[in-house]
Amino acid sequence: MIGVFDSGLGGLSVLAAIARALPRADLTYFADSAYVPYGERDDAFIRARALAIGQHLVDRGCRVLVVACNTATAVAATACREHFPGVPVVGVEPGVKPAAASSLNRHIAVLATSATARSERLARLIRQHATGVRVDVEACPGWATRVESLQQNDPAFIAEARARLERLLAAGADRIVLGCTHYTFLAPTLKTLIDGRAQLVDVADAVGRQCVRRAGGIARGDGQLELLASAQPERLQNMLPALGLDWLAQHAVAPAQHVDV
Protein backbone atom coordinates (compact mmCIF):
# COMPACT_ATOMS: atom_id res chain seq x y z
CA MET A 1 0.00 0.00 0.00
CA ILE A 2 1.21 3.49 -0.87
CA GLY A 3 0.42 6.32 1.54
CA VAL A 4 -0.03 9.79 0.07
CA PHE A 5 -0.57 12.93 2.14
CA ASP A 6 -1.02 16.66 1.76
CA SER A 7 -2.49 19.49 3.79
CA GLY A 8 -5.68 19.26 1.78
CA LEU A 9 -6.82 18.74 -1.80
CA GLY A 10 -3.66 19.61 -3.72
CA GLY A 11 -2.12 16.18 -3.31
CA LEU A 12 -5.07 14.67 -5.16
CA SER A 13 -3.31 15.73 -8.37
CA VAL A 14 -0.36 13.56 -7.36
CA LEU A 15 -2.65 10.75 -6.18
CA ALA A 16 -4.32 10.70 -9.59
CA ALA A 17 -0.95 10.51 -11.34
CA ILE A 18 0.11 7.59 -9.13
CA ALA A 19 -3.19 5.78 -9.75
CA ARG A 20 -2.70 6.16 -13.50
CA ALA A 21 0.89 4.93 -13.32
CA LEU A 22 0.16 2.05 -10.92
CA PRO A 23 -3.47 1.04 -11.49
CA ARG A 24 -3.16 -2.08 -9.31
CA ALA A 25 -1.67 -0.27 -6.33
CA ASP A 26 -3.69 0.08 -3.14
CA LEU A 27 -3.58 3.73 -2.11
CA THR A 28 -4.32 5.63 1.08
CA TYR A 29 -4.75 9.39 0.88
CA PHE A 30 -4.58 11.56 3.99
CA ALA A 31 -5.80 15.16 3.79
CA ASP A 32 -4.69 17.19 6.80
CA SER A 33 -7.77 19.35 6.40
CA ALA A 34 -7.72 20.58 9.99
CA TYR A 35 -4.53 22.52 9.23
CA VAL A 36 -4.79 23.45 5.55
CA PRO A 37 -2.92 25.17 4.01
CA TYR A 38 0.65 24.43 5.12
CA GLY A 39 2.14 27.18 2.98
CA GLU A 40 1.62 29.94 5.52
CA ARG A 41 2.65 27.93 8.61
CA ASP A 42 6.05 27.77 10.28
CA ASP A 43 8.56 25.03 9.53
CA ALA A 44 8.44 23.35 12.95
CA PHE A 45 4.68 22.88 12.71
CA ILE A 46 4.85 21.44 9.19
CA ARG A 47 7.63 19.05 10.18
CA ALA A 48 5.67 17.81 13.20
CA ARG A 49 2.54 17.22 11.12
CA ALA A 50 4.45 15.37 8.41
CA LEU A 51 6.06 13.03 10.93
CA ALA A 52 2.78 12.36 12.75
CA ILE A 53 0.89 11.64 9.52
CA GLY A 54 3.74 9.55 8.18
CA GLN A 55 3.72 7.46 11.34
CA HIS A 56 -0.03 6.95 11.09
CA LEU A 57 0.22 5.79 7.48
CA VAL A 58 3.09 3.42 8.25
CA ASP A 59 1.09 2.02 11.17
CA ARG A 60 -1.80 1.38 8.75
CA GLY A 61 0.51 -0.72 6.60
CA CYS A 62 1.82 1.73 4.00
CA ARG A 63 5.18 0.60 2.63
CA VAL A 64 5.86 3.73 0.60
CA LEU A 65 5.17 7.33 1.65
CA VAL A 66 4.50 10.12 -0.84
CA VAL A 67 4.75 13.65 0.51
CA ALA A 68 2.33 15.11 -2.06
CA CYS A 69 2.96 18.69 -1.00
CA ASN A 70 5.79 20.94 -2.16
CA THR A 71 5.82 22.81 1.14
CA ALA A 72 5.99 19.66 3.26
CA THR A 73 8.63 18.18 0.97
CA ALA A 74 10.77 21.29 1.24
CA VAL A 75 10.46 21.41 5.02
CA ALA A 76 10.05 17.81 6.15
CA ALA A 77 11.07 15.21 3.53
CA THR A 78 14.55 14.82 5.03
CA ALA A 79 13.08 14.38 8.52
CA CYS A 80 10.67 11.74 7.18
CA ARG A 81 13.50 9.79 5.57
CA GLU A 82 15.46 9.88 8.81
CA HIS A 83 12.44 8.90 10.91
CA PHE A 84 11.30 6.07 8.61
CA PRO A 85 14.60 4.58 7.39
CA GLY A 86 13.02 1.40 6.03
CA VAL A 87 10.27 3.16 4.08
CA PRO A 88 10.88 4.82 0.70
CA VAL A 89 9.80 8.47 0.89
CA VAL A 90 8.91 10.17 -2.39
CA GLY A 91 8.69 13.95 -2.30
CA VAL A 92 7.35 16.57 -4.67
CA GLU A 93 9.73 19.28 -5.76
CA PRO A 94 9.12 22.16 -8.19
CA GLY A 95 10.11 21.27 -11.74
CA VAL A 96 13.07 23.64 -11.85
CA LYS A 97 15.27 21.12 -13.66
CA PRO A 98 12.99 20.42 -16.66
CA ALA A 99 11.99 24.08 -16.86
CA ALA A 100 15.58 25.32 -16.92
CA ALA A 101 16.63 22.65 -19.40
CA SER A 102 13.86 23.52 -21.86
CA SER A 103 13.77 27.31 -21.51
CA LEU A 104 14.61 29.07 -24.76
CA ASN A 105 15.00 32.47 -23.08
CA ARG A 106 17.09 31.07 -20.20
CA HIS A 107 14.51 32.61 -17.90
CA ILE A 108 11.97 30.72 -15.81
CA ALA A 109 9.59 31.52 -12.96
CA VAL A 110 8.45 29.43 -10.00
CA LEU A 111 5.00 29.96 -8.48
CA ALA A 112 5.05 28.71 -4.89
CA THR A 113 3.65 29.02 -1.40
CA SER A 114 5.41 31.39 0.97
CA ALA A 115 7.05 28.47 2.81
CA THR A 116 8.38 26.87 -0.36
CA ALA A 117 9.52 30.21 -1.75
CA ARG A 118 11.71 30.85 1.30
CA SER A 119 12.97 27.27 1.66
CA GLU A 120 16.60 26.25 1.37
CA ARG A 121 15.46 23.21 -0.60
CA LEU A 122 14.14 25.37 -3.44
CA ALA A 123 17.26 27.53 -3.31
CA ARG A 124 19.36 24.37 -3.61
CA LEU A 125 17.31 23.12 -6.57
CA ILE A 126 17.93 26.39 -8.34
CA ARG A 127 21.68 26.26 -7.62
CA GLN A 128 21.90 22.67 -8.85
CA HIS A 129 19.73 22.79 -11.94
CA ALA A 130 19.43 26.37 -13.15
CA THR A 131 23.01 27.54 -13.61
CA GLY A 132 23.04 30.36 -16.12
CA VAL A 133 19.25 30.64 -16.02
CA ARG A 134 17.36 33.52 -14.44
CA VAL A 135 14.83 32.22 -11.94
CA ASP A 136 12.08 34.44 -10.57
CA VAL A 137 10.48 32.93 -7.45
CA GLU A 138 6.96 34.25 -6.94
CA ALA A 139 5.24 33.60 -3.61
CA CYS A 140 1.48 33.29 -4.15
CA PRO A 141 -0.26 33.52 -0.74
CA GLY A 142 -3.83 32.29 -0.77
CA TRP A 143 -3.70 30.36 -4.04
CA ALA A 144 -3.94 26.96 -2.35
CA THR A 145 -6.97 28.23 -0.45
CA ARG A 146 -8.58 29.15 -3.77
CA VAL A 147 -8.44 25.49 -4.75
CA GLU A 148 -9.71 24.32 -1.36
CA SER A 149 -12.73 26.59 -1.75
CA LEU A 150 -13.18 25.91 -5.50
CA GLN A 151 -12.62 29.58 -6.36
CA GLN A 152 -10.38 28.99 -9.37
CA ASN A 153 -12.58 31.18 -11.53
CA ASP A 154 -13.23 33.93 -9.01
CA PRO A 155 -12.74 37.34 -10.69
CA ALA A 156 -10.53 38.59 -7.84
CA PHE A 157 -8.23 35.59 -8.20
CA ILE A 158 -8.10 35.93 -11.97
CA ALA A 159 -7.17 39.61 -11.67
CA GLU A 160 -4.41 38.81 -9.18
CA ALA A 161 -3.08 35.90 -11.22
CA ARG A 162 -3.08 38.00 -14.40
CA ALA A 163 -1.05 40.73 -12.69
CA ARG A 164 1.52 38.25 -11.38
CA LEU A 165 1.85 36.42 -14.68
CA GLU A 166 2.01 39.57 -16.80
CA ARG A 167 4.93 40.81 -14.72
CA LEU A 168 6.79 37.51 -15.14
CA LEU A 169 6.02 37.23 -18.84
CA ALA A 170 7.03 40.82 -19.51
CA ALA A 171 10.38 40.11 -17.86
CA GLY A 172 10.92 37.23 -20.31
CA ALA A 173 10.03 34.04 -18.43
CA ASP A 174 9.03 31.34 -20.91
CA ARG A 175 8.57 28.48 -18.42
CA ILE A 176 6.24 28.84 -15.43
CA VAL A 177 6.77 26.17 -12.79
CA LEU A 178 3.78 25.14 -10.68
CA GLY A 179 5.51 24.87 -7.31
CA CYS A 180 2.52 23.65 -5.30
CA THR A 181 0.42 20.56 -5.94
CA HIS A 182 -2.73 22.64 -5.45
CA TYR A 183 -1.76 24.74 -8.46
CA THR A 184 -2.35 21.83 -10.84
CA PHE A 185 -6.04 22.53 -10.40
CA LEU A 186 -5.43 26.18 -11.32
CA ALA A 187 -3.66 25.22 -14.56
CA PRO A 188 -6.68 25.65 -16.88
CA THR A 189 -7.15 29.24 -15.66
CA LEU A 190 -3.42 30.00 -15.76
CA LYS A 191 -3.09 28.61 -19.29
CA THR A 192 -5.82 30.96 -20.48
CA LEU A 193 -4.02 33.93 -18.92
CA ILE A 194 -0.64 32.92 -20.36
CA ASP A 195 -2.20 32.49 -23.80
CA GLY A 196 0.69 30.58 -25.33
CA ARG A 197 3.43 33.01 -24.26
CA ALA A 198 5.01 30.46 -21.91
CA GLN A 199 4.67 26.83 -20.90
CA LEU A 200 3.46 25.58 -17.56
CA VAL A 201 5.68 22.96 -15.91
CA ASP A 202 4.01 20.47 -13.55
CA VAL A 203 5.64 17.42 -11.93
CA ALA A 204 2.64 15.30 -10.89
CA ASP A 205 3.24 12.73 -13.63
CA ALA A 206 6.96 12.65 -12.80
CA VAL A 207 6.05 11.70 -9.23
CA GLY A 208 3.91 8.89 -10.61
CA ARG A 209 6.91 7.60 -12.57
CA GLN A 210 9.09 7.82 -9.47
CA CYS A 211 6.55 5.71 -7.58
CA VAL A 212 6.77 3.10 -10.33
CA ARG A 213 10.54 3.01 -9.81
CA ARG A 214 10.33 2.88 -6.02
CA ALA A 215 7.21 0.77 -5.52
CA GLY A 216 6.42 -0.96 -8.78
CA GLY A 217 7.39 -4.39 -7.49
CA ILE A 218 5.17 -4.27 -4.41
CA ALA A 219 2.29 -2.19 -5.74
CA ARG A 220 0.16 -5.14 -6.81
CA GLY A 221 -3.04 -4.97 -4.85
CA ASP A 222 -6.63 -4.51 -5.93
CA GLY A 223 -6.41 -0.89 -7.04
CA GLN A 224 -8.38 0.25 -3.99
CA LEU A 225 -8.39 3.72 -2.49
CA GLU A 226 -8.79 4.67 1.16
CA LEU A 227 -9.57 8.30 1.99
CA LEU A 228 -8.69 9.84 5.36
CA ALA A 229 -8.95 13.38 6.68
CA SER A 230 -8.16 15.16 9.93
CA ALA A 231 -11.34 17.25 9.47
CA GLN A 232 -14.41 17.24 7.24
CA PRO A 233 -13.91 13.86 5.55
CA GLU A 234 -17.21 14.22 3.69
CA ARG A 235 -15.80 17.33 2.01
CA LEU A 236 -12.79 15.38 0.76
CA GLN A 237 -15.14 12.76 -0.66
CA ASN A 238 -17.30 15.35 -2.41
CA MET A 239 -14.35 17.26 -3.84
CA LEU A 240 -13.15 14.39 -6.00
CA PRO A 241 -15.89 14.79 -8.62
CA ALA A 242 -15.81 18.57 -8.17
CA LEU A 243 -12.15 18.52 -9.24
CA GLY A 244 -12.79 16.23 -12.19
CA LEU A 245 -11.61 13.07 -10.44
CA ASP A 246 -14.83 11.06 -10.60
CA TRP A 247 -12.91 8.04 -11.91
CA LEU A 248 -10.68 8.10 -8.82
CA ALA A 249 -13.67 8.29 -6.48
CA GLN A 250 -14.95 5.03 -7.95
CA HIS A 251 -11.95 3.20 -6.47
CA ALA A 252 -12.73 4.29 -2.90
CA VAL A 253 -13.54 1.25 -0.75
CA ALA A 254 -15.61 3.28 1.72
CA PRO A 255 -16.62 6.87 2.45
CA ALA A 256 -13.78 9.08 3.63
CA GLN A 257 -12.99 8.63 7.32
CA HIS A 258 -12.13 11.15 10.01
CA VAL A 259 -8.85 10.32 11.75
CA ASP A 260 -7.31 12.17 14.68
CA VAL A 261 -3.56 12.42 14.16
C-alpha positions as CSV (number, residue, x, y, z in Angstrom):
1,M,0.0,0.0,0.0
2,I,1.2,3.5,-0.9
3,G,0.4,6.3,1.5
4,V,0.0,9.8,0.1
5,F,-0.6,12.9,2.1
6,D,-1.0,16.7,1.8
7,S,-2.5,19.5,3.8
8,G,-5.7,19.3,1.8
9,L,-6.8,18.7,-1.8
10,G,-3.7,19.6,-3.7
11,G,-2.1,16.2,-3.3
12,L,-5.1,14.7,-5.2
13,S,-3.3,15.7,-8.4
14,V,-0.4,13.6,-7.4
15,L,-2.7,10.7,-6.2
16,A,-4.3,10.7,-9.6
17,A,-1.0,10.5,-11.3
18,I,0.1,7.6,-9.1
19,A,-3.2,5.8,-9.8
20,R,-2.7,6.2,-13.5
21,A,0.9,4.9,-13.3
22,L,0.2,2.1,-10.9
23,P,-3.5,1.0,-11.5
24,R,-3.2,-2.1,-9.3
25,A,-1.7,-0.3,-6.3
26,D,-3.7,0.1,-3.1
27,L,-3.6,3.7,-2.1
28,T,-4.3,5.6,1.1
29,Y,-4.7,9.4,0.9
30,F,-4.6,11.6,4.0
31,A,-5.8,15.2,3.8
32,D,-4.7,17.2,6.8
33,S,-7.8,19.4,6.4
34,A,-7.7,20.6,10.0
35,Y,-4.5,22.5,9.2
36,V,-4.8,23.4,5.6
37,P,-2.9,25.2,4.0
38,Y,0.7,24.4,5.1
39,G,2.1,27.2,3.0
40,E,1.6,29.9,5.5
41,R,2.7,27.9,8.6
42,D,6.0,27.8,10.3
43,D,8.6,25.0,9.5
44,A,8.4,23.3,12.9
45,F,4.7,22.9,12.7
46,I,4.8,21.4,9.2
47,R,7.6,19.1,10.2
48,A,5.7,17.8,13.2
49,R,2.5,17.2,11.1
50,A,4.4,15.4,8.4
51,L,6.1,13.0,10.9
52,A,2.8,12.4,12.7
53,I,0.9,11.6,9.5
54,G,3.7,9.5,8.2
55,Q,3.7,7.5,11.3
56,H,0.0,7.0,11.1
57,L,0.2,5.8,7.5
58,V,3.1,3.4,8.3
59,D,1.1,2.0,11.2
60,R,-1.8,1.4,8.8
61,G,0.5,-0.7,6.6
62,C,1.8,1.7,4.0
63,R,5.2,0.6,2.6
64,V,5.9,3.7,0.6
65,L,5.2,7.3,1.7
66,V,4.5,10.1,-0.8
67,V,4.7,13.7,0.5
68,A,2.3,15.1,-2.1
69,C,3.0,18.7,-1.0
70,N,5.8,20.9,-2.2
71,T,5.8,22.8,1.1
72,A,6.0,19.7,3.3
73,T,8.6,18.2,1.0
74,A,10.8,21.3,1.2
75,V,10.5,21.4,5.0
76,A,10.1,17.8,6.2
77,A,11.1,15.2,3.5
78,T,14.6,14.8,5.0
79,A,13.1,14.4,8.5
80,C,10.7,11.7,7.2
81,R,13.5,9.8,5.6
82,E,15.5,9.9,8.8
83,H,12.4,8.9,10.9
84,F,11.3,6.1,8.6
85,P,14.6,4.6,7.4
86,G,13.0,1.4,6.0
87,V,10.3,3.2,4.1
88,P,10.9,4.8,0.7
89,V,9.8,8.5,0.9
90,V,8.9,10.2,-2.4
91,G,8.7,13.9,-2.3
92,V,7.3,16.6,-4.7
93,E,9.7,19.3,-5.8
94,P,9.1,22.2,-8.2
95,G,10.1,21.3,-11.7
96,V,13.1,23.6,-11.8
97,K,15.3,21.1,-13.7
98,P,13.0,20.4,-16.7
99,A,12.0,24.1,-16.9
100,A,15.6,25.3,-16.9
101,A,16.6,22.7,-19.4
102,S,13.9,23.5,-21.9
103,S,13.8,27.3,-21.5
104,L,14.6,29.1,-24.8
105,N,15.0,32.5,-23.1
106,R,17.1,31.1,-20.2
107,H,14.5,32.6,-17.9
108,I,12.0,30.7,-15.8
109,A,9.6,31.5,-13.0
110,V,8.4,29.4,-10.0
111,L,5.0,30.0,-8.5
112,A,5.0,28.7,-4.9
113,T,3.6,29.0,-1.4
114,S,5.4,31.4,1.0
115,A,7.1,28.5,2.8
116,T,8.4,26.9,-0.4
117,A,9.5,30.2,-1.7
118,R,11.7,30.8,1.3
119,S,13.0,27.3,1.7
120,E,16.6,26.2,1.4
121,R,15.5,23.2,-0.6
122,L,14.1,25.4,-3.4
123,A,17.3,27.5,-3.3
124,R,19.4,24.4,-3.6
125,L,17.3,23.1,-6.6
126,I,17.9,26.4,-8.3
127,R,21.7,26.3,-7.6
128,Q,21.9,22.7,-8.8
129,H,19.7,22.8,-11.9
130,A,19.4,26.4,-13.2
131,T,23.0,27.5,-13.6
132,G,23.0,30.4,-16.1
133,V,19.2,30.6,-16.0
134,R,17.4,33.5,-14.4
135,V,14.8,32.2,-11.9
136,D,12.1,34.4,-10.6
137,V,10.5,32.9,-7.5
138,E,7.0,34.2,-6.9
139,A,5.2,33.6,-3.6
140,C,1.5,33.3,-4.1
141,P,-0.3,33.5,-0.7
142,G,-3.8,32.3,-0.8
143,W,-3.7,30.4,-4.0
144,A,-3.9,27.0,-2.3
145,T,-7.0,28.2,-0.4
146,R,-8.6,29.1,-3.8
147,V,-8.4,25.5,-4.8
148,E,-9.7,24.3,-1.4
149,S,-12.7,26.6,-1.8
150,L,-13.2,25.9,-5.5
151,Q,-12.6,29.6,-6.4
152,Q,-10.4,29.0,-9.4
153,N,-12.6,31.2,-11.5
154,D,-13.2,33.9,-9.0
155,P,-12.7,37.3,-10.7
156,A,-10.5,38.6,-7.8
157,F,-8.2,35.6,-8.2
158,I,-8.1,35.9,-12.0
159,A,-7.2,39.6,-11.7
160,E,-4.4,38.8,-9.2
161,A,-3.1,35.9,-11.2
162,R,-3.1,38.0,-14.4
163,A,-1.1,40.7,-12.7
164,R,1.5,38.2,-11.4
165,L,1.8,36.4,-14.7
166,E,2.0,39.6,-16.8
167,R,4.9,40.8,-14.7
168,L,6.8,37.5,-15.1
169,L,6.0,37.2,-18.8
170,A,7.0,40.8,-19.5
171,A,10.4,40.1,-17.9
172,G,10.9,37.2,-20.3
173,A,10.0,34.0,-18.4
174,D,9.0,31.3,-20.9
175,R,8.6,28.5,-18.4
176,I,6.2,28.8,-15.4
177,V,6.8,26.2,-12.8
178,L,3.8,25.1,-10.7
179,G,5.5,24.9,-7.3
180,C,2.5,23.6,-5.3
181,T,0.4,20.6,-5.9
182,H,-2.7,22.6,-5.4
183,Y,-1.8,24.7,-8.5
184,T,-2.3,21.8,-10.8
185,F,-6.0,22.5,-10.4
186,L,-5.4,26.2,-11.3
187,A,-3.7,25.2,-14.6
188,P,-6.7,25.7,-16.9
189,T,-7.2,29.2,-15.7
190,L,-3.4,30.0,-15.8
191,K,-3.1,28.6,-19.3
192,T,-5.8,31.0,-20.5
193,L,-4.0,33.9,-18.9
194,I,-0.6,32.9,-20.4
195,D,-2.2,32.5,-23.8
196,G,0.7,30.6,-25.3
197,R,3.4,33.0,-24.3
198,A,5.0,30.5,-21.9
199,Q,4.7,26.8,-20.9
200,L,3.5,25.6,-17.6
201,V,5.7,23.0,-15.9
202,D,4.0,20.5,-13.5
203,V,5.6,17.4,-11.9
204,A,2.6,15.3,-10.9
205,D,3.2,12.7,-13.6
206,A,7.0,12.7,-12.8
207,V,6.0,11.7,-9.2
208,G,3.9,8.9,-10.6
209,R,6.9,7.6,-12.6
210,Q,9.1,7.8,-9.5
211,C,6.6,5.7,-7.6
212,V,6.8,3.1,-10.3
213,R,10.5,3.0,-9.8
214,R,10.3,2.9,-6.0
215,A,7.2,0.8,-5.5
216,G,6.4,-1.0,-8.8
217,G,7.4,-4.4,-7.5
218,I,5.2,-4.3,-4.4
219,A,2.3,-2.2,-5.7
220,R,0.2,-5.1,-6.8
221,G,-3.0,-5.0,-4.8
222,D,-6.6,-4.5,-5.9
223,G,-6.4,-0.9,-7.0
224,Q,-8.4,0.2,-4.0
225,L,-8.4,3.7,-2.5
226,E,-8.8,4.7,1.2
227,L,-9.6,8.3,2.0
228,L,-8.7,9.8,5.4
229,A,-9.0,13.4,6.7
230,S,-8.2,15.2,9.9
231,A,-11.3,17.2,9.5
232,Q,-14.4,17.2,7.2
233,P,-13.9,13.9,5.5
234,E,-17.2,14.2,3.7
235,R,-15.8,17.3,2.0
236,L,-12.8,15.4,0.8
237,Q,-15.1,12.8,-0.7
238,N,-17.3,15.3,-2.4
239,M,-14.4,17.3,-3.8
240,L,-13.2,14.4,-6.0
241,P,-15.9,14.8,-8.6
242,A,-15.8,18.6,-8.2
243,L,-12.2,18.5,-9.2
244,G,-12.8,16.2,-12.2
245,L,-11.6,13.1,-10.4
246,D,-14.8,11.1,-10.6
247,W,-12.9,8.0,-11.9
248,L,-10.7,8.1,-8.8
249,A,-13.7,8.3,-6.5
250,Q,-14.9,5.0,-8.0
251,H,-11.9,3.2,-6.5
252,A,-12.7,4.3,-2.9
253,V,-13.5,1.3,-0.8
254,A,-15.6,3.3,1.7
255,P,-16.6,6.9,2.5
256,A,-13.8,9.1,3.6
257,Q,-13.0,8.6,7.3
258,H,-12.1,11.2,10.0
259,V,-8.8,10.3,11.8
260,D,-7.3,12.2,14.7
261,V,-3.6,12.4,14.2
